[in-house]
Amino acid sequence: RRRHVRRCSLSTSTGASPAAAPDCIPGGEMVAVGRFGRYLIDTTEVTQREYARFLRCRSAAPSISECVAVELRPGPEGEFDPERTPELPVRDLSWCAAAAYCEWAGRRLCAPVTEWQPACTAVRESIAPAGMVRDPRACVLSAFADGSWGAGPDDVPQPVRSAADCRGRDGSGYEMVFDIIGNVQEFVTAAGRPTIVGQSWSSGPFNPCEGRARPEPHEHRPDVGIRCCAE
């Protein structure tokens, strides 16, 4: 079955030029998904390696006026060390920083209802049809000692794709979307407002696609990362 994966090698944003040096071209893969309307979504959360590339190569300030003076480097709780942990999801940053990264990469933050939620639901339907992740190793979520969930992963974020079964199964491209449940929560944009969706490595196995918060644009969140979308 064709997977419709696009490796992003060029950017159309103002922050990175298609003529940029190869090590400054935004990386990562996106996949075309959607049951009723196709769109592109990152196959994984943005890694420390890719975010370090952004910090090194960006050449323009964010276009969002309230984010022009934002601190883009992750905070100390994010344990940002792209040389040692390149495949860990980047975290402990703000919605402004997340939006700036996606803009630099020629993408944007996902819409929660029409883009992020359908992707998360597709994954949930494959691993948690009753609303609970029954296999403690299916996604990077906190382990419970209640008999039904006693042997989960370590209670820390993991490299992207570590939970190989944390993806969809329906053949609509969602089988290539990893870690949208667990690992880190993700920034999205709802009606132009900063929003956080999903659950992180410290969350339990119940209702994995639920949870929504409204942070301030510059507020750092140590358990929230980035996943971008595009047309």
Secondary structure as the mmCIF struct_conf table of DSSP 4:
data_model
#
loop_
_struct_conf.conf_type_id
_struct_conf.id
_struct_conf.beg_label_comp_id
_struct_conf.beg_label_asym_id
_struct_conf.beg_label_seq_id
_struct_conf.end_label_comp_id
_struct_conf.end_label_asym_id
_struct_conf.end_label_seq_id
STRN STRN1 VAL A 5 ARG A 7
BEND BEND1 SER A 13 ALA A 16
TURN_TY1_P TURN_TY1_P1 PRO A 18 ALA A 19
BEND BEND2 ALA A 20 ALA A 20
HELX_RH_3T_P HELX_RH_3T_P1 PRO A 22 CYS A 24
BEND BEND3 ILE A 25 ILE A 25
STRN STRN2 GLU A 29 VAL A 33
BEND BEND4 ARG A 35 GLY A 37
STRN STRN3 TYR A 39 ASP A 42
BEND BEND5 THR A 43 THR A 44
HELX_LH_PP_P HELX_LH_PP_P1 GLU A 45 VAL A 46
STRN STRN4 THR A 47 THR A 47
HELX_RH_AL_P HELX_RH_AL_P1 GLN A 48 CYS A 57
BEND BEND6 ALA A 60 ALA A 60
BEND BEND7 SER A 63 ILE A 64
HELX_RH_3T_P HELX_RH_3T_P2 SER A 65 CYS A 67
TURN_TY1_P TURN_TY1_P2 VAL A 68 ALA A 69
BEND BEND8 ARG A 73 ARG A 73
HELX_LH_PP_P HELX_LH_PP_P2 PRO A 74 GLY A 75
HELX_RH_3T_P HELX_RH_3T_P3 PRO A 76 GLY A 78
TURN_TY1_P TURN_TY1_P3 PRO A 82 ARG A 84
TURN_TY1_P TURN_TY1_P4 PRO A 86 GLU A 87
BEND BEND9 LEU A 88 LEU A 88
STRN STRN5 PRO A 89 PRO A 89
HELX_LH_PP_P HELX_LH_PP_P3 VAL A 90 VAL A 90
BEND BEND10 ASP A 92 ASP A 92
STRN STRN6 LEU A 93 LEU A 93
HELX_RH_AL_P HELX_RH_AL_P2 TRP A 95 TRP A 104
TURN_TY1_P TURN_TY1_P5 ALA A 105 GLY A 106
STRN STRN7 ARG A 108 LEU A 109
HELX_LH_PP_P HELX_LH_PP_P4 CYS A 110 ALA A 111
HELX_RH_PI_P HELX_RH_PI_P1 PRO A 112 TRP A 116
HELX_RH_AL_P HELX_RH_AL_P3 GLN A 117 ILE A 127
TURN_TY1_P TURN_TY1_P6 PRO A 129 ALA A 130
BEND BEND11 GLY A 131 GLY A 131
STRN STRN8 MET A 132 MET A 132
BEND BEND12 ASP A 135 ASP A 135
TURN_TY1_P TURN_TY1_P7 PRO A 136 ARG A 137
BEND BEND13 ALA A 138 CYS A 139
STRN STRN9 VAL A 140 VAL A 140
BEND BEND14 ASP A 146 TRP A 149
BEND BEND15 ALA A 151 ALA A 151
BEND BEND16 ASP A 155 VAL A 156
TURN_TY1_P TURN_TY1_P8 VAL A 160 ARG A 161
BEND BEND17 SER A 162 ALA A 163
TURN_TY1_P TURN_TY1_P9 ALA A 164 ASP A 165
BEND BEND18 ARG A 167 ARG A 167
BEND BEND19 ASP A 170 GLY A 173
HELX_RH_3T_P HELX_RH_3T_P4 TYR A 174 MET A 176
BEND BEND20 ASP A 179 ILE A 181
STRN STRN10 GLY A 182 GLY A 182
BEND BEND21 ASN A 183 VAL A 184
STRN STRN11 GLN A 185 ALA A 190
TURN_TY1_P TURN_TY1_P10 ALA A 191 GLY A 192
STRN STRN12 ARG A 193 VAL A 197
BEND BEND22 GLY A 198 GLY A 198
TURN_TY1_P TURN_TY1_P11 TRP A 201 SER A 202
BEND BEND23 SER A 203 SER A 203
BEND BEND24 PRO A 205 PRO A 205
STRN STRN13 PHE A 206 PHE A 206
BEND BEND25 ASN A 207 ASN A 207
TURN_TY1_P TURN_TY1_P12 PRO A 208 CYS A 209
STRN STRN14 ARG A 212 ALA A 213
TURN_TY1_P TURN_TY1_P13 PRO A 217 HIS A 218
STRN STRN15 ARG A 221 ARG A 221
TURN_TY1_P TURN_TY1_P14 PRO A 222 ASP A 223
STRN STRN16 VAL A 224 GLY A 225
STRN STRN17 CYS A 228 ALA A 230
#
